[in-house]
């Protein structure tokens, strides 16, 4: 019996030591060092990207204004053309005949008018001699007026025939680049047949839409007294590279679109090398300067059911989960709209091992150093 008591005491002691060790581990785990950082205010430049529709400053369809056969094509597809340059010729035999007919009709009517005019002069003379009554003079004058109207009508018909004849030659409306020409010489054209189009891409327009909230941010970021359209923007091409020339916002429309709640901007970009083509796509990079923006590392945040949260560390070094609303993302940082204040301490790393209400030992990480690394 004494042996059992002798060996039992050490076993109890070992159990107590073991329990004490486990308790110490829990305490150490509850107070382990956790990297934290503070929410700071900083003046930053915020870039936002918008899908852009690129269009030539002028893009005109060239259509046939008369029916006929496409007789000759004087230019090639994709070539640069000058204003007034002859581009296409349409067969004109029938229209030349119409001009000749209209000219002959006018000459005949003018000849008839001369006869009527002579008759009017004769009637005037006889009325003055009291041989004819004044009613005869009124009739002669009415005939002359009618003949004069016929002359004007015939001249208008001649002008119309000549205009239609001129439509058989199609000239460049301005300097530009000619598009694809699907038709070939000998093709039959109807009135209104599309032949090709001409684009003036010496400069291009980039159209893009921004939301109402972003539009308000854009206005607030403008210097006092500055024009709404006085803004430099940049274009990112479809291959991800930035276009070498900057553009200028020229106009903002007056109404928001009901279906999207966005408003349209138009920017103009120079295009001296003709790199940008009508119908191309890209993205507009719009930069706004934001003063005293609240900045938070994205690494400190986590999402639950599409909402953003952080662990805030209070003065007693206890963590508390809090929801916040981000305004925008900038690199590896959030710009805070609401939910956090300047100077508040938040857990920076290890959030997966943190629970609400846990006691921690904070190890401060300067957010300024994080910002310098990311070069905001």
Buried (B, 14 or more C-beta within 10 A) or exposed (E): EEEEEEEEEEEEEEEEEEEEEEEEEEEEEEEBEBBBBBBBBBEBEBEBEBEBBBBBBBBBEBBBBBBBBBBEBEBEEEEEBEEEBEBBBBBBEEBBEBBEEBBEBBEEBBEEBEEBBEBBEEBBEBBEEEEBEEEBBEBBBEBBEEBBEBBEEBBEBBEEBBEBBBBBBBBBBBBBBBBEBEBEEEBEBEEEBEBBBBBBBBBBBBBBBBBEEBBEBBEEBBEEEEEEEEBEBBBBBEEEEEBEBBBBBBEBEEEBEEEEEBBBBBBBBBBEEEBBBBEBEBBBBBEBEBEEBBBBBBBBBBEEEEEBBBBBBEEEBBBEBBEBEBBBEBBEBBBBBEBBEEEBBBBBBBBEEBEEEBEBEBEEBEBEEBBEEEEB
